[in-house]
């Protein structure tokens, strides 16, 4: 399945916006899951974020997109 180009561009833009706000986390190969579904499965270890969740990425991106006025208003 191919990702639409505009989606990939949005992901790249978000990555640039949040790169100083979050930890870089590794992906690891999961042999047990790969065996179960007979496809390679990699797990992104977002539990290594300070918040121990993937939500740090979305929240950092959302805050980065706020206007100056929105940031001032909290």
C-alpha positions as CSV (number, residue, x, y, z in Angstrom):
1,X,0.0,0.0,0.0
2,X,1.4,3.3,-1.1
3,X,1.0,6.4,1.1
4,X,-0.4,9.5,-0.7
5,X,2.4,12.1,-1.4
6,X,0.7,14.8,0.6
7,X,0.5,12.6,3.7
8,X,4.2,11.9,3.5
9,X,5.0,15.6,3.1
10,X,2.8,16.3,6.2
11,X,4.7,13.7,8.2
12,X,8.0,15.2,7.2
13,X,6.8,18.7,8.1
14,X,5.6,17.4,11.5
15,X,8.9,15.7,12.1
16,X,10.8,18.9,11.5
17,X,8.5,20.8,13.9
18,X,8.8,18.5,16.8
19,X,12.4,17.2,16.4
20,X,13.7,19.2,19.4
21,X,10.7,18.4,21.6
22,X,10.7,14.6,21.8
23,X,13.2,11.7,22.3
24,X,14.3,9.7,19.3
25,X,13.1,6.2,20.0
26,X,14.3,3.0,18.3
27,X,12.4,0.4,16.3
28,X,13.0,-3.2,17.2
29,X,12.2,-6.4,15.2
30,X,9.6,-8.6,16.8
31,X,10.3,-12.3,15.9
32,X,7.3,-13.6,17.8
33,X,4.8,-11.3,16.1
34,X,6.5,-11.7,12.7
35,X,6.1,-15.5,13.1
36,X,2.4,-15.2,14.0
37,X,1.5,-13.1,11.0
38,X,4.2,-14.3,8.6
39,X,5.4,-10.8,7.9
40,X,8.2,-8.7,9.3
41,X,7.0,-6.7,12.3
42,X,8.9,-3.8,13.9
43,X,7.9,-2.2,17.2
44,X,8.5,1.6,17.8
45,X,9.5,1.9,21.4
46,X,7.5,5.0,22.3
47,X,7.4,3.9,25.9
48,X,10.9,5.4,26.0
49,X,9.4,8.9,25.7
50,X,9.3,10.9,28.9
51,X,5.5,10.4,28.9
52,X,6.0,6.7,28.1
53,X,3.5,7.1,25.2
54,X,3.3,8.0,21.5
55,X,1.1,10.9,22.5
56,X,4.1,13.2,23.0
57,X,4.6,13.4,19.2
58,X,1.0,14.5,18.5
59,X,0.9,16.9,21.4
60,X,4.2,18.5,20.5
61,X,3.1,18.9,16.9
62,X,-0.3,20.4,17.9
63,X,1.4,22.9,20.2
64,X,3.9,23.8,17.4
65,X,1.0,24.6,15.1
66,X,-0.7,27.0,17.5
67,X,-0.7,30.7,16.5
68,X,1.0,33.2,18.7
69,X,-2.3,34.4,20.0
70,X,-3.4,30.8,20.8
71,X,-0.2,30.2,22.7
72,X,-0.6,33.5,24.7
73,X,-4.1,32.4,25.6
74,X,-3.0,29.0,26.8
